[in-house]
Amino acid sequence: MSEAAIARHFRLDENCVPVSGAPRVRVYFAQLRRALAALDSGLAHATPQADAERRATRDFVGRLCRTLDVLALRHFFPVAGAELRIDASDSGFVHWSALLELAADLERRQAALAELPPADELKRRILEQIVRYGLPPTEPRAALMRRLYLEALAPDSVVTPFRAGALERVGSGEPGAWLWWFACYDRALNRPFLHLVYSEWDGEPPAEGTPEHAELCAAAERAAAGRASLLAVAKRLDELVPRLRPRIVKRLVLGPFWAPAFTGSEGPLGALLVELEARWPFALQVESEILISEREARVGAGWLSKGALRQVFWLSDAPERAARGVSQLERFLILPHWLAQRVRGAELAPDHRLVPVAESAA
């Protein structure tokens, strides 16, 4: 699909803003990378996690960071009309179409590299332009960045719309408990989500690469939607995969990412960010939703059928948690240390755990 077709199909200009120019591109990716790098320490203070869950979270965040790195290389010297586009509405992340462009570039990577001169030759041309002719090396420099981008591009450096891991045994005893995760980059919200399912299985769980595992992934891809409540996602999985018995379902929601130089923000926190815009402030919200199965109930039983077991999930009495379809909800706000002091002093995010980013991380 061409970039023009992507723009028409996904209506990029509706909620997105273009970011062009090497300094602005560098600042955007540097700020978002700093926030993501602090996520692991923030979650260390959350509800206890199994080692398998920590590995899944690090894998999810690690791939996202690698994707940001290759996007930074791709847009370091932007082509007119093909600037980096950020969803400035309620996301702050890059538009979903950017992932399609990376996937398309990955498919034609070898052919594109063959069309470019070697890196040493491009460096020689840059020096020649500067020293011999006294001219800005615009074209060879852009070609060198294009080569560096293509060389960095790899299957494990691209976030895909949906990706799932293998089932991993956790704990001990019978019946065995299993953790399975799947991640998606929601096309409607332009935000990444990670789902973690602690479950029991009737019999052995499907092995990765088998038809049953493929069916499990297909069911999760149909169920996962950022706008759907976690309760709706869990119930849909429970219905679509008969042998799966989900006991605890978690969802890690990244975003919005607020930075007044690139995105919009509302409320008192947004007003503070705008006031301090000269200091390039930023803040990343992370939400951890947890849904717990309270018991099982048999549904659809009759004369000719014994029905099926379905999970009955416990919902919190708190109005917001009940409305979101979760048992527990934890919020984090990742922001620079100096900004965290201002936010804490003004009590602008009382329902968030503040995760300061050390200045040395810059």
C-alpha positions in Angstrom: 0.0 0.0 0.0 1.4 3.4 -1.0 1.9 6.2 1.5 -0.8 8.2 -0.4 -3.2 5.3 -0.1 -2.5 4.9 3.6 -3.2 8.6 4.1 -6.5 8.4 2.3 -7.6 5.2 4.0 -6.7 6.1 7.6 -7.4 9.8 7.4 -4.1 10.8 8.9 -4.8 14.5 9.2 -7.9 14.0 11.3 -6.2 13.7 14.7 -2.5 13.6 13.7 0.2 16.3 13.6 3.3 16.0 11.4 6.7 16.2 13.1 9.6 17.3 10.8 13.1 18.4 11.2 16.0 16.5 12.8 15.9 18.3 16.2 12.2 17.9 16.7 12.3 14.2 15.7 15.2 13.6 18.1 13.4 15.3 21.0 10.2 13.4 20.5 11.9 9.9 20.4 14.3 10.8 23.2 11.5 11.8 25.5 9.3 8.8 24.8 12.3 6.4 25.1 13.2 7.9 28.5 9.7 7.3 29.7 9.6 3.7 28.5 13.0 3.0 30.0 11.5 3.9 33.4 8.5 1.6 33.0 10.2 -1.5 34.5 11.1 0.3 37.7 7.6 1.7 38.0 6.0 -1.7 37.7 8.3 -3.1 40.3 6.1 -1.2 42.9 2.9 -2.5 41.4 1.0 -5.7 42.1 3.5 -8.6 42.4 4.4 -10.2 39.1 5.6 -13.7 38.2 9.0 -13.9 36.5 7.3 -14.9 33.3 5.2 -11.8 33.4 8.2 -9.6 33.9 9.9 -11.2 30.9 6.8 -10.7 28.8 6.6 -7.1 29.8 10.3 -6.4 29.0 9.9 -8.2 25.7 6.9 -6.0 24.9 8.6 -2.7 25.9 11.9 -3.7 24.3 10.4 -4.3 20.9 8.5 -1.0 21.2 11.8 0.8 21.9 13.5 -0.9 19.0 10.6 0.2 16.8 11.0 3.8 18.0 14.8 3.6 17.2 14.3 2.6 13.6 11.5 5.1 13.2 13.8 7.8 14.4 16.4 6.8 11.7 13.7 6.7 9.1 12.4 10.2 9.8 15.7 11.9 10.7 15.8 13.5 7.2 12.1 13.4 6.3 10.8 13.6 2.7 8.3 16.3 2.1 4.8 14.9 2.6 6.1 11.8 4.4 6.8 13.4 7.9 6.4 11.4 11.1 2.8 11.7 12.2 1.8 11.5 15.9 -1.8 11.0 17.1 -2.2 14.1 19.2 -5.7 13.4 20.4 -5.6 10.9 23.2 -2.5 8.9 22.4 0.8 10.8 21.8 2.2 7.7 20.0 2.9 7.4 16.3 0.0 6.7 14.0 -0.8 3.0 13.3 0.1 3.5 9.6 3.8 4.0 10.5 3.9 0.3 11.4 2.6 -0.6 7.9 5.3 1.5 6.4 8.0 -0.3 8.5 6.6 -3.7 7.5 6.6 -2.6 3.8 10.2 -1.4 4.1 11.2 -4.7 5.7 9.8 -6.7 2.8 11.9 -4.8 0.3 14.8 -4.2 2.5 17.4 -6.2 0.6 16.5 -4.7 -2.7 16.6 -1.2 -1.3 20.0 -1.7 0.3 21.3 -3.0 -3.1 20.4 0.3 -4.7 22.4 2.4 -2.2 26.2 2.8 -2.3 28.2 1.3 0.6 28.5 3.3 3.8 32.2 4.0 3.3 31.5 5.4 -0.2 28.7 7.7 1.2 31.0 9.0 3.9 33.6 9.8 1.3 31.0 11.7 -0.7 30.0 13.6 2.4 33.6 14.7 3.1 34.1 15.6 -0.6 31.0 17.8 -0.6 32.2 19.6 2.5 36.0 19.9 2.0 36.4 20.0 -1.8 33.3 21.9 -2.9 32.2 23.7 0.3 28.6 22.5 -0.1 26.2 21.0 2.4 26.2 17.2 1.9 22.4 16.9 1.8 22.0 14.0 -0.6 24.8 11.7 0.5 23.9 12.4 4.2 20.3 11.5 3.5 21.4 8.3 1.6 23.7 7.3 4.5 20.8 7.7 7.0 18.6 5.7 4.7 21.2 2.9 4.7 21.6 3.0 8.5 17.8 2.8 8.8 17.6 -0.2 6.5 20.5 -2.0 8.2 18.8 -1.5 11.6 15.4 -2.7 10.3 14.8 -6.3 11.3 11.8 -8.5 12.1 12.3 -8.1 15.9 12.5 -4.3 15.6 9.0 -3.8 14.2 5.9 -3.7 16.4 3.1 -5.6 14.6 -0.6 -5.0 15.0 -0.8 -8.3 16.9 1.8 -10.6 18.4 1.5 -13.5 20.8 4.0 -15.5 22.9 4.2 -19.1 23.9 2.4 -20.5 27.0 4.7 -20.7 30.0 4.1 -22.7 33.1 4.0 -20.7 36.4 3.9 -21.9 39.9 3.5 -25.6 40.8 0.9 -28.1 41.8 -2.0 -29.6 39.9 -3.8 -28.4 37.9 -0.9 -26.4 36.5 -1.2 -22.7 36.0 0.0 -21.1 32.7 0.8 -17.6 31.6 0.1 -16.5 28.1 0.6 -13.0 26.7 -0.4 -11.2 23.5 0.3 -7.6 22.5 -1.5 -5.3 20.0 -1.1 -1.8 18.7 -4.7 -0.7 18.6 -5.6 0.8 15.2 -8.5 2.9 16.6 -6.6 4.4 19.5 -3.0 4.4 18.1 -1.7 3.0 21.4 0.1 -0.2 22.5 -1.5 -2.8 24.8 -0.2 -5.9 26.5 -2.6 -8.6 27.7 -1.4 -11.3 30.2 -3.6 -14.3 30.9 -3.0 -16.6 33.9 -5.0 -19.7 33.2 -5.7 -23.4 33.7 -6.3 -25.7 30.8 -8.5 -28.8 30.3 -5.6 -31.1 29.4 -2.3 -30.0 28.0 -2.2 -26.4 26.6 -1.5 -26.0 22.8 2.2 -25.9 21.9 3.5 -23.0 19.9 3.3 -23.6 16.1 0.4 -26.1 16.3 -3.0 -25.4 14.6 -4.7 -25.1 18.1 -2.2 -22.5 19.1 -2.9 -20.6 15.9 -6.6 -20.8 16.7 -5.9 -19.4 20.2 -4.0 -16.5 18.7 -6.8 -15.8 16.2 -9.3 -15.8 19.0 -7.2 -13.3 21.0 -6.8 -11.1 18.0 -10.6 -11.0 17.5 -11.2 -10.3 21.2 -8.5 -7.7 21.8 -9.7 -4.1 21.2 -8.5 -1.1 23.1 -12.0 0.4 23.3 -13.4 -2.8 24.8 -13.4 -3.3 28.5 -11.1 -5.9 30.0 -14.2 -7.8 31.1 -15.5 -7.9 27.5 -12.1 -9.2 26.3 -11.9 -11.9 29.0 -15.4 -13.1 28.4 -14.8 -13.2 24.7 -11.7 -15.3 25.2 -13.6 -17.6 27.6 -16.2 -18.2 24.9 -13.9 -18.6 21.9 -11.4 -21.0 23.5 -13.4 -23.9 25.2 -10.4 -25.5 26.9 -9.0 -22.2 28.3 -10.0 -21.3 31.9 -8.8 -17.8 32.5 -8.2 -17.1 36.2 -6.5 -13.7 36.1 -6.4 -11.4 33.1 -4.2 -8.3 33.1 -3.9 -5.5 30.6 -1.1 -3.0 30.5 -2.2 0.2 28.7 0.4 2.6 27.5 -0.6 6.2 27.0 -1.5 8.9 26.6 2.0 10.4 26.2 1.8 14.1 26.9 4.4 16.6 25.6 3.2 20.1 24.8 5.7 20.4 22.0 3.9 17.6 20.1 0.6 16.7 21.7 -2.4 18.2 23.3 -3.2 17.8 27.0 -6.1 18.9 29.2 -6.9 19.7 32.8 -4.6 21.1 35.5 -1.7 18.8 34.5 -2.0 19.9 30.9 -2.0 23.5 32.0 1.2 22.9 34.0 2.9 21.2 31.0 2.0 24.1 28.8 3.3 26.6 31.4 6.6 24.8 31.5 6.9 24.1 27.7 10.3 25.9 27.5 11.8 23.1 29.6 10.4 20.4 27.3 8.3 18.5 29.8 6.7 15.2 29.1 4.6 12.6 31.0 3.5 9.1 30.1 0.5 7.5 31.7 0.5 3.8 32.2 -2.5 1.8 33.5 -2.4 -1.7 34.8 -5.9 -3.3 34.8 -6.5 -6.6 36.6 -9.6 -8.9 36.3 -9.9 -11.9 38.7 -12.2 -14.9 38.2 -14.3 -15.4 41.3 -15.8 -18.8 40.4 -17.1 -20.9 37.5 -20.7 -21.4 36.5 -22.2 -23.9 34.0 -24.2 -22.3 31.3 -26.3 -23.7 28.5 -27.1 -27.0 30.2 -30.2 -28.9 29.1 -31.7 -32.3 28.4 -29.3 -32.9 25.5 -26.3 -30.9 26.6 -24.3 -30.6 29.8 -23.5 -27.0 28.8 -20.1 -25.3 29.3 -18.2 -23.9 32.2 -17.8 -20.1 32.1 -15.8 -17.8 34.4 -17.6 -15.4 36.7 -15.3 -12.4 37.2 -15.3 -10.3 40.3 -15.7 -6.6 39.7 -14.8 -3.9 42.2 -17.5 -1.9 43.9 -15.7 1.3 43.0 -17.7 3.0 40.3 -14.9 3.7 37.9 -13.4 0.2 38.2 -16.8 -1.4 37.8 -17.5 0.8 34.7 -14.2 -0.3 33.2 -14.9 -4.0 33.9 -11.9 -4.6 36.2 -11.2 -5.9 39.7 -8.2 -3.7 40.3 -6.7 -0.7 38.6 -3.3 0.9 39.1 -2.1 4.1 37.4 1.4 5.4 36.9 2.7 8.7 35.6 6.3 8.6 34.3 7.8 12.1 34.1 11.1 13.9 34.7 12.2 14.1 38.3 12.0 17.9 38.4 8.4 17.8 37.0 7.4 15.0 39.4 8.2 17.4 42.3 6.0 20.1 40.8 3.1 17.6 40.2 3.4 16.1 43.7 3.5 19.5 45.4 0.4 20.7 43.5 -1.4 17.3 44.0 -2.2 17.2 40.3 -2.3 13.4 40.0 -3.5 12.0 43.3 -4.6 8.7 41.9 -1.3 8.0 40.1 1.9 6.6 41.4 4.6 9.0 40.2 7.6 7.4 38.6 10.4 10.0 38.3 12.9 9.7 35.4 16.4 10.6 36.6 18.1 13.5 34.9 21.1 11.2 34.2 18.9 9.2 31.9 19.0 12.0 29.3 
